[in-house]
Amino acid sequence: MEPALSSRKKQILKAIVEIYVKTAEPVGSKAIAAALKNSVSSATIRNEMAELEEQGYLEKPHTSAGRIPSPKCYRIYVNELMEQHRLSLQETESINEALHIKLRELDRVLSQAGQVVSRFTRYPAYTLAAGKKQSSIARFDLLSVDEQSFIAVVMTDDSRVKSKLLHAQVPVNAEELPVLAALLNKDFAGRSVEEMNRHLMSVAEQIPPLLFMVLSQTVEYAGAVLEDLQRSVIYTAGANRILDLPEYQDVGKANQLMKFLSEEPAALPAPADDGPMQILIGPENVEDALQDSSVVVASYDIGDDMRGLIGVVGPTRMDYATVAARLAYLADGLGRIFDTGKLPKHEEDVKK
C-alpha cells in the first residue's frame, strides 16, 4: 500500500494539473512556485516533483524539463483535490436558453441535446437513452386497405402509437379484422414479447389457418416495436472539436478517435448504475480508442422506466471541475424537461 501524500505534494499536484489544463505545456517548478504564491521554494518543488514522478503521478516528456500529469494524478485530483466549479448566472442562462427543446420524438430531442452539450463543454459529446427494461402493447387496431393489405396499429404501454402497412399472403376479409383486433386486445395486450410468442402458439388451433397468418404477422410487428423500445438510442455530436486540441494535432491519433466516435458510438461508456456522475480517465476506459482520453458521463431520468446519459470525450488534460459542473447542470435541465417541461431559472436550483 502506497504511503499517503503529504499536504505539500497534493498542493503541487493540484497546481500542476490546473496549470497544464490551461497551457497544454509541461509545467516547471517556477510556474508552480508562482501558483503557490512562493510559499514553497523552487528547489523544494523540484525535489517533490522528482518523488511524485517516481510514484507515478507525473510524467516527464523527453523534450522538456517540466512535468505533465499522469492518469494516476488526474484520478487523485478528481477524487480529492478538485474544487467544485460554480456556474455563473450567464452560464446557467445560456444553458437554459439552449435547452428550450420542444418535446417531439425522443430521438430528435437527444440529437439536439448532444449538440448543446458539445457547444457548452467544447468537447465531442454523446447522448443516450437506455431503453425500457419491460414494455408491452396496450392496444391493437387493424385497418383494412385492400383484400391483401392492412394497417396494424399498436399503442404501447407508455402511449406511443406505431403503425405499419402489412401485406398478407392470403386475401383478407375486412369484416374479419375487427374480430382479430378484439382477440389481440383480449389475449395479447399487456404481454411481453416472449409471452406474446408463446401465447400465439396456444391459439393456433382456435382460429382458421388463413386468419392465423394475419394474426401472426401482427404479433411479429408488435414484437419488433417492443424490441425497438428496449434498445438504446445514441447520438454523437462535435467530433471535429478534437482537432482544436493540442493533444490531437497528430492526424493519425485524431482520425482514430473521430472514426471511433462516428462508427462505434455504441461502444462509448454507458455506466449501468444510477450514479449521477462518472469520470473515466485514460486507461480506465475499456476501449483502445479511448485509452489516451477521458470521458465524463452524467445521468438523468427520462421517465417511463428510461434513463438518459450525456457524456463528453476529451483529453486527460480536461478541466474536470468545469466540465462536471456544466454536464451536471445540463443533465438536471434535461431531467426537468422530461419530467415537467420546466427548467431551472438560476444556479441556485442546482445542488451544490
C-alpha positions in Angstrom: 0.0 0.0 0.0 1.4 3.4 -1.0 2.1 6.0 1.7 -0.4 8.9 1.8 0.7 12.0 0.0 1.7 15.0 2.2 -0.3 18.2 2.0 2.6 19.9 0.1 2.7 17.2 -2.5 -1.0 17.4 -3.0 -0.7 21.2 -3.4 1.9 20.7 -6.1 -0.1 18.1 -7.9 -3.2 20.4 -7.9 -1.1 23.3 -9.2 0.4 21.2 -12.0 -3.0 19.9 -13.2 -4.6 23.3 -13.2 -1.6 25.0 -15.0 -1.4 22.1 -17.5 -5.2 22.3 -18.2 -4.7 26.0 -19.2 -1.5 25.8 -21.1 -1.1 22.3 -22.5 2.6 22.7 -21.9 4.8 20.8 -19.4 4.9 22.6 -16.0 8.1 23.7 -14.4 9.0 24.5 -10.8 8.9 28.2 -11.3 5.3 28.2 -12.6 4.3 26.0 -9.6 6.1 28.3 -7.1 4.2 31.3 -8.6 0.9 29.4 -8.4 1.6 28.7 -4.7 2.5 32.4 -4.2 6.1 31.4 -3.5 5.2 29.7 -0.2 7.4 26.8 -1.3 10.9 27.3 -2.9 11.6 26.1 -6.5 14.3 23.7 -5.1 11.9 22.0 -2.8 9.3 21.8 -5.5 11.8 20.1 -7.8 12.6 17.5 -5.2 8.9 16.9 -4.6 8.3 16.6 -8.3 11.0 14.0 -8.7 9.5 11.9 -5.9 6.0 12.3 -7.4 7.4 11.1 -10.8 8.8 8.0 -9.1 5.4 7.3 -7.6 3.7 7.5 -11.0 1.8 10.8 -10.5 3.9 12.8 -13.0 5.4 12.1 -16.4 8.4 13.9 -18.0 8.3 14.5 -21.8 11.6 13.8 -23.4 12.0 17.3 -24.8 11.2 19.3 -21.7 12.4 19.8 -18.2 8.8 20.3 -17.0 6.3 17.6 -15.9 2.8 16.6 -17.0 0.1 14.8 -15.0 -0.3 11.1 -15.4 -3.7 9.4 -15.4 -3.0 8.5 -11.7 -2.5 12.2 -11.0 -5.8 13.1 -12.6 -7.6 10.4 -10.6 -6.4 11.8 -7.2 -7.2 15.3 -8.5 -10.7 14.4 -9.4 -11.2 12.4 -6.2 -9.6 14.7 -3.6 -8.2 17.9 -4.9 -10.7 19.4 -7.4 -12.7 22.3 -6.2 -16.4 22.4 -7.3 -16.9 24.8 -10.1 -19.7 27.3 -9.5 -21.6 28.2 -12.7 -22.1 31.9 -13.3 -25.5 33.3 -13.9 -24.5 34.0 -17.5 -23.6 30.3 -18.0 -26.8 29.0 -16.5 -29.0 31.4 -18.5 -27.1 30.4 -21.7 -27.6 26.7 -21.0 -31.3 27.2 -20.2 -31.8 29.1 -23.4 -30.1 26.3 -25.4 -32.2 23.6 -23.6 -35.5 25.0 -24.7 -36.0 21.9 -26.8 -39.6 21.2 -27.9 -40.6 17.8 -26.8 -41.1 16.0 -30.0 -39.9 12.5 -30.7 -37.2 11.2 -28.3 -34.5 10.8 -31.0 -34.8 14.4 -32.1 -34.6 15.6 -28.6 -31.4 13.5 -28.0 -29.8 14.7 -31.2 -30.4 18.4 -30.3 -29.2 17.8 -26.7 -25.9 16.3 -27.9 -25.2 19.5 -29.9 -26.0 21.6 -26.8 -23.7 19.5 -24.6 -20.8 19.8 -27.2 -21.3 23.5 -27.5 -21.1 24.2 -23.8 -18.3 21.8 -22.9 -16.3 22.4 -26.2 -15.7 18.7 -26.5 -17.2 15.9 -28.6 -20.4 14.8 -26.8 -22.8 11.9 -26.9 -26.4 11.4 -25.7 -28.0 8.1 -24.9 -31.4 6.8 -23.9 -31.3 3.4 -22.2 -34.3 1.5 -23.4 -37.1 0.3 -21.2 -36.5 -3.0 -19.5 -40.1 -4.1 -19.8 -42.7 -2.9 -22.3 -46.0 -4.2 -23.7 -48.7 -3.3 -26.1 -51.7 -1.6 -24.5 -54.0 -1.7 -27.6 -54.2 -3.2 -31.1 -56.2 -1.9 -34.1 -56.3 -3.4 -37.6 -57.5 -1.3 -40.6 -58.3 -2.7 -44.0 -56.6 -1.3 -47.1 -57.4 -3.8 -49.8 -58.0 -7.5 -49.9 -54.4 -8.3 -49.3 -53.2 -5.4 -47.3 -54.0 -4.0 -43.9 -52.5 -1.5 -41.4 -51.5 -2.7 -38.0 -51.7 0.0 -35.3 -50.3 -0.6 -31.9 -50.2 1.6 -28.8 -47.5 0.8 -26.3 -48.0 1.0 -22.5 -46.3 4.4 -22.5 -48.9 5.7 -25.1 -46.6 5.7 -28.1 -48.5 4.8 -31.3 -46.9 3.0 -34.1 -48.3 1.7 -37.4 -47.2 -0.3 -40.4 -48.8 -1.3 -43.7 -48.6 -5.1 -43.8 -49.1 -7.3 -46.9 -51.0 -10.5 -46.3 -50.1 -13.7 -48.1 -53.7 -14.5 -48.4 -56.9 -12.5 -49.1 -58.1 -10.6 -46.0 -61.8 -10.1 -45.4 -62.3 -6.5 -44.0 -65.1 -7.7 -41.8 -62.8 -10.2 -40.0 -60.2 -7.6 -39.0 -62.3 -6.2 -36.0 -62.7 -9.8 -34.7 -58.9 -10.3 -34.9 -58.3 -7.0 -33.2 -60.6 -8.0 -30.4 -58.7 -11.2 -29.9 -55.4 -9.4 -29.9 -56.6 -6.9 -27.3 -58.1 -9.7 -25.1 -55.2 -12.2 -25.3 -52.0 -10.3 -26.3 -52.3 -6.8 -24.8 -50.1 -6.3 -21.7 -47.8 -9.2 -22.5 -44.0 -9.2 -23.1 -42.5 -10.2 -26.5 -41.8 -13.7 -25.2 -45.2 -14.1 -23.7 -46.9 -13.0 -26.9 -44.9 -15.5 -28.9 -45.7 -18.3 -26.5 -49.4 -17.4 -26.5 -49.5 -17.2 -30.3 -48.9 -21.0 -30.4 -51.6 -21.7 -27.9 -54.3 -20.0 -30.1 -53.2 -21.6 -33.4 -55.9 -24.2 -33.3 -58.7 -21.8 -32.2 -58.9 -19.8 -35.5 -58.8 -20.6 -39.2 -55.3 -21.0 -40.7 -55.7 -18.0 -43.0 -56.6 -15.7 -40.2 -53.8 -17.1 -38.1 -51.3 -15.9 -40.7 -52.7 -12.4 -40.3 -52.6 -12.7 -36.5 -49.0 -14.0 -36.7 -47.9 -11.0 -38.8 -49.4 -8.6 -36.4 -47.8 -10.2 -33.4 -44.5 -10.2 -35.2 -44.8 -6.5 -35.9 -45.8 -5.7 -32.3 -42.8 -7.7 -31.0 -40.5 -5.7 -33.3 -41.9 -2.4 -31.9 -41.3 -3.6 -28.3 -37.8 -4.7 -29.1 -37.0 -1.3 -30.6 -38.2 0.3 -27.3 -35.7 -1.8 -25.4 -32.7 -0.8 -27.5 -30.5 2.1 -26.5 -30.6 5.2 -28.8 -27.3 7.0 -29.1 -26.2 10.2 -30.9 -22.8 11.9 -31.1 -22.0 15.5 -31.8 -19.0 17.7 -32.2 -16.4 15.0 -33.1 -14.4 17.6 -35.1 -13.8 19.6 -31.9 -10.9 17.3 -31.0 -9.0 18.9 -33.9 -8.8 22.2 -31.9 -6.9 20.4 -29.0 -3.1 20.2 -28.9 -3.3 16.5 -27.8 -4.8 15.6 -31.2 -2.7 17.5 -33.6 -1.3 14.2 -34.7 -3.5 13.3 -37.7 -3.4 9.6 -37.0 -4.4 9.9 -33.4 -7.2 12.4 -34.2 -8.5 10.2 -37.0 -8.6 7.1 -34.8 -10.7 8.9 -32.2 -13.0 10.6 -34.7 -13.5 7.2 -36.5 -14.4 5.6 -33.2 -17.0 8.3 -32.4 -18.6 8.2 -35.8 -18.5 4.4 -36.4 -18.7 2.8 -32.9 -20.9 5.1 -30.8 -22.5 2.0 -29.1 -19.1 1.3 -27.5 -19.0 4.6 -25.7 -19.2 4.2 -21.9 -22.7 3.8 -20.6 -22.5 3.1 -16.8 -25.2 0.7 -15.7 -25.6 2.1 -12.2 -27.7 5.1 -11.2 -24.9 7.4 -10.0 -25.3 11.0 -11.2 -21.8 11.4 -12.5 -18.9 9.2 -13.5 -15.4 10.2 -14.7 -13.2 7.7 -16.5 -9.6 8.7 -17.0 -7.3 7.3 -19.7 -6.6 3.6 -19.1 -9.8 3.4 -17.0 -11.6 3.3 -20.4 -12.0 -0.2 -21.8 -11.9 0.8 -25.5 -8.4 1.1 -27.1 -9.5 4.3 -28.9 -10.2 6.0 -25.5 -7.0 4.9 -23.7 -5.5 8.4 -24.0 -8.8 10.3 -23.4 -11.1 11.0 -20.5 -14.9 10.5 -20.5 -17.3 12.3 -18.2 -20.8 10.9 -18.1 -23.9 12.3 -16.3 -27.2 10.5 -15.8 -30.8 11.8 -15.7 -34.3 10.4 -15.6 -36.3 10.4 -18.8 -39.4 8.7 -17.3 -41.3 5.6 -18.3 -38.5 3.5 -16.7 -36.0 5.0 -19.1 -32.6 6.6 -18.2 -30.7 9.2 -20.2 -27.0 9.7 -20.3 -25.0 12.6 -21.6 -21.2 12.4 -21.9 -18.2 14.2 -23.3 -14.9 12.8 -24.6 -11.8 14.8 -24.3 -8.1 14.8 -23.4 -6.9 13.7 -19.9 -5.9 17.4 -19.7 -9.5 18.3 -19.2 -10.9 21.0 -16.9 -12.8 18.4 -14.9 -14.4 20.8 -12.4 -15.9 23.0 -15.1 -17.0 20.1 -17.4 -18.6 18.2 -14.5 -20.5 21.3 -13.3 -21.8 22.1 -16.8 -22.7 18.5 -17.5 -24.5 18.1 -14.2 -26.5 21.3 -14.9 -27.3 20.1 -18.4 -28.4 16.7 -17.1 -30.6 18.4 -14.5 -32.2 20.6 -17.2 -32.9 17.6 -19.4 -34.4 15.7 -16.5 -36.7 18.7 -15.7 -37.7 18.9 -19.4 -38.8 15.3 -19.5 -40.4 15.5 -16.0 -42.2 18.8 -16.0 -41.2 20.7 -19.1 -39.6 23.4 -16.9 -36.0 24.4 -16.5 -34.1 25.8 -13.5 -34.0 29.6 -13.7 -30.6 30.1 -12.0 -27.8 28.2 -10.4 -29.5 28.1 -7.0 -31.6 25.2 -8.4 -28.5 23.1 -8.8 -27.3 21.0 -5.8 -24.0 22.5 -4.5 
